[in-house]
Amino acid sequence: TAGRRREHDLLFSIIMPAAAIRIAATTTRKTVATAAARSKFTLPDLPYDYGALEPVISGQIMELHHSKHHNTYVTNLNAATDKLASATSAEDVTTIVATQGAIKFNGGGHLNHSIFWKNLCPPKDYAPPDGDLKAAIDAQFGSLDAMQTKLSAMTVAVQGSGWGWLGYDKAAGTLKLATCANQDPLEATTGLVPLFGIDVWEHAYYLDYKNVRPDYVKAIWKIANWADVAARFQAAKK
């Protein structure tokens, strides 16, 4: 009858949203779990051979730095994000908080090195910056040499391990220099978009330069890939 149909329709309108919510929640959990299972960070290939940066950086250092050190950051980042996903699913707030340090350190190491490899090029391919990037460097620092001198001094002065960076300040629309401790990622910790980084962890240079960090920092400008820096600069301005 019409009355029973109305009761049926009312019951249906109450039950279906609840069922839909349960189905959606289950689907979301499965989707997140599937994404977590499939989305693994991987070690990027280098855009050149290990020995291509010699004599500035030896092939031995490059192989160790890339295949051992960077790969360890990737491995540990995957372990940390897997642990975070499990803790989030279990609503384990203590473990969620506890994983943040490992994610920052290993995630930063992965981000920083992924940029670093592309920031460099074989000595034979070196070309100074031109166009908009050169104009921005000249406007902000006076000249390329002046910028390099200032960033070199800041980077050499990093206590312990860390990075020196040429970055872009989106809010101000200007280039800026900065240093970061350990593997702290530039953008996540300062807001600056990373354009060019200098790794001053000892594993990046010790076999070639021993403890003479200034010599390493001075030499690295000979293999700066300004074409890559320029592309990052254009992307940051959008």
C-alpha positions as CSV (number, residue, x, y, z in Angstrom):
1,T,0.0,0.0,0.0
2,A,1.0,3.7,-0.2
3,G,1.6,3.7,3.6
4,R,4.0,0.8,3.5
5,R,5.8,2.2,0.5
6,R,6.3,5.4,2.5
7,E,7.7,3.5,5.4
8,H,9.9,1.5,3.1
9,D,11.2,4.7,1.5
10,L,11.9,6.3,4.9
11,L,13.7,3.2,6.1
12,F,15.7,3.0,2.9
13,S,16.7,6.7,3.2
14,I,18.0,6.1,6.8
15,I,19.8,2.8,6.1
16,M,21.5,3.7,2.7
17,P,23.5,6.7,3.9
18,A,24.8,4.7,6.8
19,A,25.7,1.8,4.5
20,A,27.2,4.2,2.0
21,I,29.4,5.7,4.8
22,R,30.6,2.3,5.9
23,I,31.3,1.3,2.3
24,A,33.1,4.6,1.6
25,A,35.2,4.2,4.8
26,T,36.2,0.7,3.9
27,T,37.0,1.7,0.4
28,T,39.1,4.6,1.6
29,R,41.1,2.4,4.0
30,K,41.7,-0.1,1.2
31,T,42.7,2.7,-1.2
32,V,45.1,4.1,1.3
33,A,46.5,0.7,2.1
34,T,46.9,0.0,-1.6
35,A,48.6,3.3,-2.3
36,A,50.9,2.8,0.7
37,A,51.8,-0.7,-0.6
38,R,52.5,0.5,-4.1
39,S,54.1,4.0,-3.6
40,K,57.7,3.4,-2.7
41,F,60.4,6.0,-2.9
42,T,63.2,4.9,-5.2
43,L,66.8,5.8,-5.8
44,P,67.0,8.1,-8.9
45,D,69.5,7.3,-11.7
46,L,72.3,9.8,-12.1
47,P,72.2,11.9,-15.3
48,Y,75.9,11.0,-15.9
49,D,78.4,8.3,-15.1
50,Y,80.0,8.1,-11.7
51,G,83.3,9.3,-13.1
52,A,81.9,12.1,-15.2
53,L,82.5,14.8,-12.6
54,E,86.3,14.1,-12.2
55,P,88.6,15.7,-11.4
56,V,86.3,17.8,-9.2
57,I,84.6,14.8,-7.6
58,S,86.0,11.3,-8.0
59,G,84.1,8.4,-9.4
60,Q,84.7,6.5,-6.1
61,I,83.0,9.2,-4.1
62,M,80.1,9.5,-6.5
63,E,79.5,5.8,-6.4
64,L,79.6,5.6,-2.6
65,H,77.6,8.8,-2.2
66,H,74.8,7.7,-4.6
67,S,74.6,4.0,-4.3
68,K,75.3,3.8,-0.5
69,H,74.4,7.0,1.2
70,H,71.5,8.2,-0.9
71,N,70.2,4.7,-1.1
72,T,70.2,4.4,2.7
73,Y,68.0,7.5,2.9
74,V,65.6,6.0,0.5
75,T,65.4,2.7,2.3
76,N,64.9,4.4,5.7
77,L,62.4,6.8,4.3
78,N,60.3,3.9,3.0
79,A,60.5,2.1,6.4
80,A,59.5,5.3,8.2
81,T,56.5,6.0,6.0
82,D,55.4,2.4,6.2
83,K,55.5,2.7,10.0
84,L,53.6,6.0,9.8
85,A,50.9,4.5,7.6
86,S,50.4,1.6,10.1
87,A,50.3,3.9,13.0
88,T,47.8,6.2,11.3
89,S,45.6,3.2,10.5
90,A,45.8,2.1,14.1
91,E,45.3,5.7,15.4
92,D,48.5,5.3,17.3
93,V,49.3,9.0,17.9
94,T,52.5,8.2,19.9
95,T,54.1,6.3,17.0
96,I,52.8,8.9,14.5
97,V,54.7,11.6,16.4
98,A,57.7,9.4,16.9
99,T,58.2,8.8,13.2
100,Q,58.4,12.4,12.3
101,G,62.2,12.7,13.0
102,A,63.0,9.8,10.8
103,I,60.8,11.1,8.0
104,K,62.4,14.6,8.2
105,F,65.9,13.3,8.2
106,N,65.6,10.6,5.6
107,G,63.0,12.5,3.5
108,G,65.3,15.5,3.6
109,G,68.2,13.4,2.6
110,H,66.3,12.0,-0.4
111,L,65.0,15.4,-1.5
112,N,68.4,17.1,-1.1
113,H,70.4,14.5,-3.0
114,S,67.8,14.2,-5.8
115,I,68.4,17.9,-6.4
116,F,72.1,17.8,-5.9
117,W,72.8,15.2,-8.6
118,K,71.0,17.3,-11.2
119,N,72.6,20.5,-10.0
120,L,76.0,19.2,-11.2
121,C,77.3,18.5,-14.6
122,P,80.6,17.2,-16.1
123,P,83.3,19.9,-16.3
124,K,83.2,19.8,-20.1
125,D,79.5,20.8,-20.1
126,Y,79.9,23.7,-17.7
127,A,78.3,27.0,-18.9
128,P,77.8,30.1,-16.8
129,P,74.2,31.3,-16.0
130,D,72.5,33.6,-18.5
131,G,69.2,35.2,-19.2
132,D,66.7,35.7,-16.3
133,L,68.8,33.8,-13.8
134,K,71.9,35.8,-14.5
135,A,69.9,39.0,-14.3
136,A,68.4,37.9,-10.9
137,I,71.8,37.0,-9.5
138,D,73.3,40.3,-10.6
139,A,70.4,42.3,-9.2
140,Q,70.4,40.5,-5.8
141,F,74.1,40.0,-5.2
142,G,76.0,42.2,-7.7
143,S,77.6,39.4,-9.7
144,L,77.9,35.7,-10.0
145,D,81.3,35.8,-8.3
146,A,79.9,37.8,-5.4
147,M,77.1,35.3,-4.9
148,Q,79.5,32.4,-5.1
149,T,81.8,34.0,-2.6
150,K,79.1,34.7,-0.1
151,L,77.4,31.2,-0.4
152,S,80.8,29.5,-0.2
153,A,81.6,31.3,3.0
154,M,78.3,30.5,4.5
155,T,78.5,26.8,3.5
156,V,82.1,26.3,4.7
157,A,81.0,27.7,8.1
158,V,78.2,25.1,8.6
159,Q,79.0,23.4,11.9
160,G,79.1,19.6,11.6
161,S,77.1,18.4,8.6
162,G,74.6,20.3,6.4
163,W,74.0,22.1,3.2
164,G,74.4,25.5,1.6
165,W,71.6,26.7,-0.7
166,L,70.7,29.3,-3.3
167,G,67.0,29.5,-3.0
168,Y,64.0,31.5,-4.3
169,D,61.7,33.4,-2.0
170,K,58.3,33.3,-3.6
171,A,56.8,35.9,-1.3
172,A,59.5,38.4,-1.9
173,G,60.2,37.4,-5.5
174,T,63.9,37.4,-4.9
175,L,66.9,35.0,-4.6
176,K,68.2,34.2,-1.2
177,L,71.1,32.3,0.4
178,A,70.6,29.9,3.3
179,T,72.2,27.0,5.1
180,C,70.5,24.0,6.7
181,A,71.8,21.6,9.3
182,N,72.0,17.9,8.8
183,Q,69.5,16.8,6.1
184,D,66.9,19.5,6.8
185,P,65.1,20.2,3.5
186,L,65.2,23.8,2.5
187,E,61.7,24.5,1.5
188,A,60.0,22.6,4.3
189,T,62.2,24.4,6.9
190,T,62.7,27.9,5.5
191,G,60.0,28.3,2.8
192,L,62.7,28.9,0.2
193,V,62.5,26.9,-3.1
194,P,65.8,25.1,-3.6
195,L,67.7,26.0,-6.7
196,F,71.3,25.0,-6.1
197,G,72.7,23.1,-3.1
198,I,76.1,22.2,-1.8
199,D,76.4,19.1,0.3
200,V,79.0,19.5,3.0
201,W,78.5,16.2,4.8
202,E,82.1,14.8,4.9
203,H,81.0,11.7,2.9
204,A,80.5,14.1,-0.1
205,Y,84.2,15.1,-0.3
206,Y,86.5,13.5,2.3
207,L,88.1,10.9,0.1
208,D,89.2,13.7,-2.3
209,Y,89.7,16.7,-0.1
210,K,90.2,15.2,3.3
211,N,89.2,17.8,5.9
212,V,89.8,20.8,3.7
213,R,86.1,21.8,3.1
214,P,86.9,25.2,1.6
215,D,88.8,23.6,-1.3
216,Y,85.8,21.3,-2.1
217,V,83.3,24.1,-2.0
218,K,85.5,26.3,-4.2
219,A,85.9,23.5,-6.7
220,I,82.2,22.5,-6.9
221,W,81.4,25.7,-8.8
222,K,83.3,24.3,-11.8
223,I,80.6,21.6,-12.2
224,A,77.5,23.7,-11.4
225,N,74.8,22.9,-13.9
226,W,73.3,26.4,-14.3
227,A,70.9,25.1,-16.9
228,D,69.2,23.0,-14.3
229,V,69.3,25.9,-11.8
230,A,67.7,28.1,-14.4
231,A,64.9,25.6,-15.0
232,R,64.2,25.4,-11.3
233,F,64.2,29.2,-11.1
234,Q,61.6,29.5,-13.9
235,A,59.4,26.8,-12.3
236,A,59.7,28.5,-8.8
237,K,58.4,31.8,-10.3
238,K,55.2,30.3,-11.6
